[in-house]
């Protein structure tokens, strides 16, 4: 039994399955007599104070501002590694997934905006369908085994990493408010120290984590979303040691945190943010402009953006399809990009946190339905696609 559990946890789909179970548990809690305890749990106040400096937030915000900063730290480590020595380390490797990622952000945002242009408050959620959940998308892809060529998995990973980078930029530019100059200066000083640590080849992780924690507190107090501190810390962690026999600090940190993020932080986040009422009245709201915009963006906008921009680039002769992949398989992957669960929920919480629960609930319904439709459609298209057909680009 223990061996079976270990085997399951080593599968790529395991994290996605656990996240789904956490989200389902949240749905059960919200739509049962447990709803009171669910709300009370997430509202529990937790405070950490040192002298006059204090952080006093409900549990939900500790999850979204604190635990998710660790998630973004891992995302930042992956982005840095891929751009310096991985699948995104040369222009020829990065062009196709980068263009596809841009299409997968621009078109869904435009679809959402088109369906909500008459409501300025609803328009604040324009970036919600622009995100792709890499854990869920790769989880679905892994269920298909050898039916999908490895090149498509690499394409999807690269696209999702660039998509995450785009989401980080969107959060920094559009979802920060009431900026504190003093806190931003403090965060900037910490960033300079981190860069100097990297510059002078400090390879112990301790100093980075101490200074990084202080920077997280400064960013939290600055009005810029605290999760961005995780990305900035990641970009300063050394990737190379000068000794090929020694594991770099970046690889050590990424390896050490990956399991915690995949099997603890993301499921906790899913449980805390996926609680949506599914009563008849709640489900009627799926026809409102916000959930329709999110569903349209994720299910229609994502496939049009990713597949359309890829098709255009290939037809212009600027890139070729991933090796041994067909257009039908690429279309299936484009559909999977409409699974926007984690990052979409996160952006939705930033967009509507000041507007009350009505906006938050309707956007979550849209995310759940849009992601579910995209995942099922992508799986069916890829499952029905011939696996031995040569690429039509050749």
C-alpha positions as CSV (number, residue, x, y, z in Angstrom):
1,X,0.0,0.0,0.0
2,X,2.8,2.4,0.9
3,X,4.6,1.6,-2.3
4,X,1.5,2.3,-4.3
5,X,1.1,5.7,-2.6
6,X,4.8,6.5,-3.3
7,X,4.3,5.5,-7.0
8,X,1.2,7.8,-7.2
9,X,3.0,10.8,-5.7
10,X,5.8,10.4,-8.3
11,X,3.3,10.7,-11.1
12,X,3.0,14.1,-12.8
13,X,-0.7,14.0,-12.5
14,X,-0.7,13.5,-8.8
15,X,-0.5,17.1,-7.8
16,X,-3.4,17.9,-10.1
17,X,-5.5,15.1,-8.7
18,X,-4.9,16.2,-5.1
19,X,-5.8,19.8,-6.1
20,X,-9.0,18.6,-7.6
21,X,-9.8,16.6,-4.4
22,X,-9.1,19.7,-2.3
23,X,-11.4,21.8,-4.5
24,X,-14.1,19.2,-4.4
25,X,-13.8,19.1,-0.6
26,X,-14.2,22.9,-0.5
27,X,-17.3,22.7,-2.7
28,X,-18.8,20.0,-0.3
29,X,-18.1,22.3,2.7
30,X,-19.6,25.4,1.2
31,X,-22.7,23.5,0.0
32,X,-23.4,21.6,3.3
33,X,-23.9,22.4,7.0
34,X,-20.1,22.7,7.1
35,X,-20.2,26.1,5.3
36,X,-20.2,28.0,8.7
37,X,-17.1,26.2,9.8
38,X,-15.4,26.7,6.4
39,X,-16.0,30.4,6.6
40,X,-15.0,30.7,10.2
41,X,-11.8,28.7,9.5
42,X,-10.7,31.1,6.7
43,X,-11.6,34.1,8.8
44,X,-9.4,33.1,11.8
45,X,-7.1,36.0,12.6
46,X,-3.4,35.3,12.8
47,X,-1.0,37.9,14.0
48,X,2.8,38.1,14.1
49,X,4.3,41.1,15.9
50,X,7.9,42.2,16.6
51,X,7.8,45.4,18.6
52,X,5.8,47.9,16.6
53,X,6.0,45.9,13.4
54,X,3.0,43.6,13.0
55,X,1.2,41.5,10.4
56,X,-2.4,40.8,11.4
57,X,-4.4,39.0,8.7
58,X,-7.2,36.3,8.4
59,X,-6.0,32.8,7.5
60,X,-7.3,33.3,3.9
61,X,-4.9,36.2,3.3
62,X,-2.0,34.3,5.0
63,X,-2.6,31.6,2.4
64,X,-2.9,34.0,-0.6
65,X,-0.1,36.4,0.4
66,X,2.2,34.1,2.3
67,X,2.0,30.5,1.0
68,X,1.5,31.7,-2.6
69,X,4.7,33.7,-2.3
70,X,6.4,30.4,-1.9
71,X,4.6,29.1,-5.0
72,X,5.8,32.2,-7.0
73,X,9.3,31.6,-5.6
74,X,9.3,28.1,-7.2
75,X,7.8,29.6,-10.4
76,X,10.6,32.2,-10.5
77,X,13.2,29.5,-10.0
78,X,11.7,27.5,-12.9
79,X,11.6,30.6,-15.1
80,X,15.2,31.5,-14.4
81,X,16.5,27.9,-14.9
82,X,14.6,27.5,-18.2
83,X,15.7,30.9,-19.6
84,X,19.4,30.4,-18.7
85,X,19.9,26.7,-19.4
86,X,16.7,25.0,-20.4
87,X,14.0,24.9,-23.0
88,X,13.9,28.8,-23.3
89,X,17.6,29.4,-23.4
90,X,17.8,30.3,-27.1
91,X,15.6,32.5,-29.5
92,X,14.8,29.5,-31.7
93,X,13.5,27.5,-28.7
94,X,11.5,30.3,-27.1
95,X,9.8,31.9,-30.2
96,X,6.9,29.4,-30.8
97,X,5.8,29.0,-27.1
98,X,6.3,32.7,-26.5
99,X,4.1,33.8,-29.4
100,X,1.5,31.1,-28.4
101,X,1.6,32.4,-24.8
102,X,1.0,36.0,-25.9
103,X,-1.9,34.9,-28.0
104,X,-3.2,32.8,-25.0
105,X,-3.2,36.0,-22.9
106,X,-4.3,38.7,-25.3
107,X,-7.3,36.9,-26.9
108,X,-8.9,35.6,-23.6
109,X,-8.6,39.0,-22.0
110,X,-10.2,40.6,-25.1
111,X,-13.1,38.1,-25.0
112,X,-13.7,38.8,-21.3
113,X,-13.5,42.6,-21.9
114,X,-15.9,42.4,-24.8
115,X,-18.5,40.7,-22.6
116,X,-18.0,43.1,-19.7
117,X,-17.2,46.4,-21.3
118,X,-20.4,48.0,-20.0
119,X,-19.4,47.3,-16.3
120,X,-16.2,49.1,-15.2
121,X,-16.1,47.1,-12.0
122,X,-16.4,43.8,-13.8
123,X,-13.7,44.9,-16.2
124,X,-11.2,44.7,-13.3
125,X,-11.2,40.9,-13.9
126,X,-10.0,41.1,-17.5
127,X,-6.8,39.1,-16.7
128,X,-8.6,36.2,-15.0
129,X,-8.9,34.0,-18.2
130,X,-5.4,35.0,-19.3
131,X,-3.8,32.4,-17.0
132,X,-2.9,28.7,-17.6
133,X,-2.6,26.2,-14.7
134,X,0.6,24.3,-15.5
135,X,-0.1,21.6,-12.9
136,X,-3.6,20.7,-14.2
137,X,-2.7,21.0,-17.9
138,X,0.4,18.8,-17.6
139,X,-1.6,16.4,-15.4
140,X,-4.2,15.9,-18.1
141,X,-1.5,15.6,-20.7
142,X,0.3,12.9,-18.7
143,X,-3.0,10.8,-18.5
144,X,-2.6,10.3,-22.3
145,X,0.8,8.6,-21.9
146,X,2.7,8.0,-25.2
147,X,-0.2,9.2,-27.3
148,X,1.3,12.6,-27.0
149,X,4.8,13.2,-28.3
150,X,7.4,14.6,-25.7
151,X,7.9,17.7,-27.8
152,X,4.3,18.8,-27.1
153,X,4.8,18.4,-23.4
154,X,7.9,20.6,-23.6
155,X,5.9,23.1,-25.7
156,X,3.2,23.2,-23.1
157,X,5.7,23.6,-20.3
158,X,7.5,26.4,-22.0
159,X,4.2,28.1,-22.9
160,X,2.9,27.8,-19.3
161,X,6.2,29.2,-17.9
162,X,6.0,32.2,-20.1
163,X,2.3,32.5,-19.3
164,X,3.2,32.6,-15.6
165,X,5.8,35.3,-16.3
166,X,3.1,37.3,-18.1
167,X,0.7,36.9,-15.1
168,X,3.5,38.1,-12.8
169,X,3.9,41.2,-14.9
170,X,0.1,41.8,-15.0
171,X,-0.1,41.5,-11.2
172,X,2.7,43.9,-10.7
173,X,1.4,46.5,-13.1
174,X,-2.4,46.3,-12.7
175,X,-3.2,44.8,-9.3
176,X,-1.1,47.0,-6.9
177,X,-2.6,49.9,-5.1
178,X,-2.0,52.4,-2.2
179,X,1.7,52.3,-2.6
180,X,3.9,53.0,0.4
181,X,7.2,54.7,-0.6
182,X,9.0,53.8,2.6
183,X,8.1,50.1,2.2
184,X,9.1,50.1,-1.5
185,X,12.5,51.7,-0.5
186,X,13.0,48.9,2.1
187,X,12.1,46.2,-0.4
188,X,14.5,47.8,-3.0
189,X,17.4,47.8,-0.4
190,X,16.7,44.1,0.3
191,X,16.7,43.4,-3.5
192,X,20.1,45.2,-3.9
193,X,21.5,43.1,-1.0
194,X,20.2,39.9,-2.7
195,X,21.9,40.9,-6.0
196,X,25.1,41.6,-4.2
197,X,25.0,38.2,-2.5
198,X,24.6,36.6,-6.0
199,X,27.4,38.9,-7.4
200,X,29.8,37.9,-4.7
201,X,29.0,34.2,-5.2
202,X,27.4,33.5,-1.8
203,X,26.2,29.9,-2.2
204,X,24.6,29.3,1.1
205,X,20.8,29.7,1.0
206,X,20.4,31.0,4.5
207,X,21.4,34.7,3.8
208,X,19.0,34.7,0.8
209,X,16.1,33.4,2.8
210,X,16.7,35.9,5.7
211,X,16.9,38.9,3.5
212,X,14.1,37.5,1.3
213,X,11.8,37.2,4.2
214,X,12.4,40.9,5.2
215,X,11.8,41.9,1.6
216,X,8.5,39.9,1.6
217,X,7.4,41.9,4.6
218,X,8.3,45.2,3.0
219,X,6.5,44.2,-0.3
220,X,3.5,43.1,1.8
221,X,3.4,46.5,3.4
222,X,4.1,48.4,0.2
223,X,0.8,47.9,-1.7
224,X,2.5,45.8,-4.4
225,X,1.3,42.2,-4.1
226,X,3.5,40.3,-1.7
227,X,3.8,37.2,-4.0
228,X,6.0,39.3,-6.3
229,X,8.7,39.1,-3.6
230,X,8.9,35.4,-4.2
231,X,9.7,36.0,-7.9
232,X,12.4,38.6,-7.2
233,X,14.1,36.4,-4.6
234,X,14.1,33.5,-7.1
235,X,15.8,35.6,-9.8
236,X,18.7,36.3,-7.4
237,X,19.4,32.7,-6.4
238,X,22.6,31.4,-8.1
239,X,22.1,28.8,-10.8
240,X,25.8,27.9,-11.2
241,X,28.5,27.2,-8.7
242,X,31.6,26.9,-10.9
243,X,31.8,23.2,-9.8
244,X,29.8,20.8,-11.9
245,X,29.9,18.2,-9.1
246,X,28.1,20.5,-6.7
247,X,24.4,21.1,-6.8
248,X,23.6,24.8,-7.2
249,X,21.6,26.8,-4.7
250,X,18.8,27.2,-7.3
251,X,18.5,23.5,-7.9
252,X,18.6,22.7,-4.1
253,X,15.9,25.2,-3.4
254,X,13.7,24.2,-6.3
255,X,14.0,20.5,-5.5
256,X,13.4,21.1,-1.8
257,X,10.3,23.2,-2.3
258,X,8.7,21.5,-5.3
259,X,7.0,18.7,-3.3
260,X,5.7,21.2,-0.6
261,X,4.3,23.4,-3.3
262,X,2.7,20.6,-5.4
263,X,1.3,18.5,-2.5
264,X,0.6,21.1,0.2
265,X,0.6,24.7,-0.8
266,X,-1.5,24.4,-4.0
267,X,-4.1,22.0,-2.5
268,X,-4.4,24.4,0.5
269,X,-4.9,27.3,-1.9
270,X,-7.4,25.3,-3.9
271,X,-9.4,24.4,-0.7
272,X,-9.3,28.0,0.5
273,X,-10.4,29.6,-2.8
274,X,-12.6,27.1,-4.6
275,X,-15.5,27.2,-2.2
276,X,-18.4,28.2,-4.5
277,X,-22.1,27.8,-3.8
278,X,-23.8,25.4,-6.2
279,X,-27.5,26.1,-5.3
280,X,-30.0,26.7,-8.0
281,X,-29.7,30.5,-7.5
282,X,-25.9,30.3,-7.5
283,X,-25.9,28.3,-10.8
284,X,-28.2,30.8,-12.4
285,X,-25.5,33.4,-12.0
286,X,-23.4,31.4,-14.6
287,X,-25.3,33.5,-17.2
288,X,-24.1,36.8,-15.7
289,X,-21.4,38.7,-17.7
290,X,-18.5,37.9,-15.3
291,X,-18.7,34.1,-15.4
292,X,-19.7,34.1,-19.0
293,X,-16.6,36.3,-19.8
294,X,-14.4,34.0,-17.8
295,X,-15.8,30.9,-19.4
296,X,-15.6,32.5,-22.9
297,X,-12.0,33.6,-22.2
298,X,-10.8,30.3,-21.0
299,X,-12.7,27.9,-23.3
300,X,-12.9,30.0,-26.5
301,X,-10.2,32.7,-26.1
302,X,-7.4,30.4,-25.0
303,X,-7.8,28.0,-27.9
304,X,-8.2,30.8,-30.4
305,X,-5.2,32.6,-29.1
306,X,-2.8,29.7,-28.6
307,X,-3.7,27.8,-31.7
308,X,-4.3,30.9,-33.9
309,X,-1.0,32.6,-33.1
310,X,0.9,29.3,-33.5
311,X,-0.8,28.6,-36.9
312,X,0.1,32.1,-38.1
313,X,3.8,31.8,-37.0
314,X,4.2,28.4,-38.7
315,X,2.4,29.5,-41.9
316,X,4.7,32.5,-42.1
317,X,7.7,30.2,-42.0
318,X,9.0,31.7,-38.8
319,X,8.7,28.4,-36.8
320,X,7.7,24.8,-37.2
321,X,5.4,22.6,-35.2
322,X,6.9,20.6,-32.3
323,X,8.5,17.4,-33.7
324,X,6.2,14.5,-34.4
325,X,3.2,16.6,-33.5
326,X,0.1,17.2,-35.6
327,X,-2.2,20.1,-35.9
328,X,-4.9,18.2,-34.1
329,X,-2.6,17.4,-31.2
330,X,-1.6,21.0,-31.0
331,X,-5.2,22.0,-31.0
332,X,-5.8,19.7,-28.1
333,X,-2.9,21.3,-26.2
334,X,-4.4,24.7,-27.0
335,X,-7.7,23.6,-25.3
336,X,-5.8,22.4,-22.2
337,X,-4.3,25.9,-21.9
338,X,-7.9,26.9,-21.0
339,X,-7.4,25.2,-17.6
340,X,-6.8,28.3,-15.6
341,X,-7.6,27.1,-12.1
342,X,-4.8,28.2,-9.7
343,X,-3.6,31.5,-11.3
344,X,-7.1,32.5,-12.4
345,X,-8.5,32.1,-8.9
346,X,-5.5,34.1,-7.6
347,X,-5.9,36.9,-10.1
348,X,-9.7,36.9,-9.4
349,X,-9.1,37.3,-5.7
350,X,-6.9,40.3,-6.4
351,X,-9.3,41.9,-8.9
352,X,-12.4,41.6,-6.8
353,X,-11.2,41.4,-3.2
354,X,-12.4,45.0,-2.5
355,X,-15.8,44.6,-4.2
356,X,-17.4,41.9,-2.0
357,X,-18.3,38.3,-2.2
358,X,-20.8,38.6,-5.0
359,X,-18.1,39.4,-7.6
360,X,-15.7,36.7,-6.1
361,X,-18.3,34.0,-6.2
362,X,-19.4,34.6,-9.8
363,X,-15.9,34.7,-11.1
364,X,-15.1,31.4,-9.3
365,X,-18.1,29.7,-11.0
366,X,-16.7,30.9,-14.4
367,X,-13.3,29.6,-13.6
368,X,-14.6,26.2,-12.5
369,X,-16.8,25.8,-15.5
370,X,-14.3,27.2,-18.0
371,X,-11.5,25.0,-16.7
372,X,-13.6,21.9,-16.6
373,X,-14.8,22.4,-20.2
374,X,-11.2,23.1,-21.4
375,X,-9.8,20.0,-19.7
376,X,-12.5,17.6,-20.9
377,X,-12.4,18.9,-24.5
378,X,-8.6,18.9,-24.6
379,X,-8.4,15.4,-23.3
380,X,-11.0,14.1,-25.8
381,X,-9.3,15.8,-28.8
382,X,-5.9,14.4,-27.8
383,X,-7.2,11.0,-27.1
384,X,-8.8,10.8,-30.5
385,X,-5.8,12.2,-32.4
386,X,-3.6,9.6,-34.3
387,X,-0.3,9.2,-32.4
388,X,1.8,8.1,-35.4
389,X,0.8,10.8,-37.9
390,X,3.7,12.9,-39.2
391,X,3.7,16.6,-38.5
392,X,1.8,18.6,-41.2
393,X,4.4,21.2,-41.0
394,X,7.0,19.0,-42.6
